[in-house]
């Protein structure tokens, strides 16, 4: 974590100038960067990108630049509004490990990624490409144009047919799209409470009756409070009530590319059926 390596400069003029238009108060950013844990990755031109900072329910992407043993904050943006910036640095974001998550590979090996598959928050496409390679008809969606461009390039290179779209999962009710299977590897846990409820409603509008959502999110069993929100079992179950049935909810792990290398982080793998 960066605050273990650098003293972060408190520059009130810079903070006021940089963050006023983003609706983030300088005091909130200082508190987050100085006092809260997060993960970080190298950015462009000597910068470091900080992920996992949460202020008032908003996830922020903060960029700092090292100056000797100090680090100066140069920008902070709402992560959803600037999601594409996650994919434009010199290194990929922590969740983009260049291969499918092991839990999703197991699902594919068991023949569960079948029919019309929708991969929400598909990133650079590894899960969508995995499902398509097993014979599924796949659509992958992500907010990031850069990630989608990378996913399309991978599909062309591998000779795999996937429909990749730049889209917001919360807009699903307005789209004429029906899925038999939904993959959510790390989307559910990025929303605040209000958007999380909208997201579940959006899933219900798209997943056919009897269809399955395979959902992975951070677990409350993961120590610390960096990164996305961690969910208890009862919280996860409470998010899917009327019209949903949990077929299983098991402890699993995410692989994340953190500063110390690829690290396993405790997660939930939920198998949820649309009634």
N, C-alpha and C positions, 0 to 999 in steps of 0.2 A: 504494500500500500504506500502511496506516495508520501503520506505524512510521516512515515517511518524513515524516509530518505531525505526529505527537504523541509525547510521552514517555508511555509507558504506566505508570500508577501501580502500584507493587508494594505492595499492601495485604494483608499476610498474614492478618489477622483476617477481612477480607472474603472472601478466597480460600478459607480454611478453611471458612467458613460456607456459601459458595455451592456449593462443589464436592464436599464430603464425600459427600453423598448420590448424586452422579453417578458416583462411583468414579474421578474424575480428580484426581490429586494437584495441589496448588497449584504445586509446583515445575515439573511438566510443562507446565501452562498458561502460567506465566510464560515458560518457555523458548520455547514455541511462538509466543506473541504477540510477544515481544521479538526473537527471533532468526531466525524462519523466515518465508519469504514466503507470501503468501496473496492472495486477492482480497477486496474489501469492497464493501458496498452500504448505502445509507441504510436505517435501520429506523424504528420508530415512536418518537415523543416524543424526538427528538433523538439516538437511539441509532444506532450503526453495527454492522452484522452482518458478521462475518468468516467467510469460507468457505475451505475448502482447508487447514485445520490438521489435521495427522495426528499422533497420539500413539499409540505402541505398536500401530500397525495400525488404530487407530480414527479415524474422521473426525469432527471436532468442529465444532459451530456455536457461535461465541463472540460475545456481545453486549457492546459497550463503549459508554460515554457520554462525550462530550467535555466537559471542564471547562477552558475557556481553551485553553492549549496542551498540556494533559494529557488523557489518556483513561483512565477507570477501568473495569475489567472488572466487569460486573454479572451475567453468567451464562455458563456453558459447559455444553453438553450433547452427548451422543453424537448425531451428526447423523442416523443411521438412526432412533434412538428418538424424535427430535424433528423428523423430516423436515417435518412440517406447518408448523413455525415458519419454514421457508424461504419460504413463500408468504403469510405474514401481515404482512409489513412494508409500508412505504409504496411500495417499489419491488420488482419481481419479482427472483427470484434470477438470477444471471448466465446460466444456461442457458435461461431462459425469455425468448426474444427476441421473442415475439409473432407468430412466423411459423415455418414449417418450416425446418429446416436445408437449405441449398442441395443438399447431397449426397442428402438424402432426396427432394427435389423432382426431382432427376435420375432417381432410381430410379422414381419415379411416372411421369415422362414416358416412360420406357422400358418401361412396362407391367409392372414387376416386383412391384409391391405388389398382388398378386392373390390370389383365393381367400379363405380364412379367414385374416385377418391379425390377429396379436396384437402390440400395441404395448406393450412392457414399459417401466415408468418413463415413462408417457405424459405426465406433468405436466399442463399445461392443455389438452392434446389436439390440438395442431396437426398432428402426424404422423398420428394416427388419423383426424382429420377429412379430411386430404388423401387418404388411402387410400380412405376411404368415399366421398368425392366422385368417385373414379375407378371406383366400382362394386364395391369389395371389401366383404366382410362382416367388420366390424372389432370387436375387443374391445380396450379400452385399460385398463391397470392401473397404479396408482400407490399408494404408501404414504400420500400426503397427502390427507385428506378435503377440504381447501380446494382443492387443485389439481383434484380430481375434480369438485367442485361447479362450478368455473369451466369445466371441459371440458364438462360437461353443459349449462351455460348457453350456451356457444358453439354446441353441436350444435343446441339448440333455436332459437337465433337464426338459424342458417344453414340450418335445415331439413334437417340431415344426420342419418342414423340410425347411431349408434355405441353399443355397450354399454360403459359406463364403470364400473369397479369399484375400490373401495379394497381393495387386495390386495398381498401380499408375493410377489415373484417366486420366492423360495425355497420357497414353499408350492405351487408348481405341481404337484408329483407327487400332491398330495392332491385335485386338482381334476379333474373330468371335462371336460377341454378339449383339443381337438386343433386344431392350426394348420397351414396350408400355408406361411405366411410369418410370420416374426418380425422386428420392428423393435426393435433395441436401440441407442438413441442416447444413450450416456453412462451406462449402467447397469453394464456389465461392470467398468469401471475403479474403481467405488466400493467393491468388496468387498475384504476381506483374502483371504489365500491359501485358507484353509479354506472360507469362504463362496463364493469364486469357483469352487472345485471343485463345491460343492453347486449353484451356479447353472447350471453346464454340465450337470450331471445333470438338473436341473429342466427345462432346455431340451430335453434328449433325451426326457424323458417326455411332452412336449407337441407337439413338432414331428414331423409324420408323416415316414416314410421318403421321401426325395426332396424334402422341404421345405427351404426356404432361410431362414437367419438372416442378416440384414443388420446388421452390428455396427459401431458407431463408438466408438472410444476414444482417449484421449490417446496421442500418439506420443512416443517418446524423442527425436525430433527437435525437440520444443518446448523452447526454453531454459528454465532455471530449474527449481525444484522445488515451486512453488506449485500448489495445486489437486490434483486426483486423481492417482493413480499413473500414470506414463508407461510404456508398454510397448514393448519391442523387438520386432522382427518374430519372432524365434525364441521369445520368451516367449508371444506371442499364439498362434503355431502350436502350441506345446506344450500349451496349455490345451485344445485340441480335437484329440484323437488318435483313439482307437478309436471307430469309428462316425461319424466326421466327415471331410469332404473340403473343403479350401479350393479354391473355384473361382477366387477372386482375392483379393489383398490389396494394396491400393494406398494411396499417400499421399494424404491429403485434408485438409480443415480443418473445424473447428467454428467457428461464429460465436458469440461470447459477449459479453454486455453487461457490460463491466467499467467501472471508474471513468472511464477515458479514452474510453468509448463502445464501440460494437460493434467487436470485435477478432477477427481470424481467428487461431485457435490450431491448431497442427499436430496432425493426427489420422491414424488408420488407418481405412480403410473395408474391412471384411472381408466377403466373400460366402462363406458356409460352408454346405455341403449336408449334411443328415442322411442317412446311408447306410441 
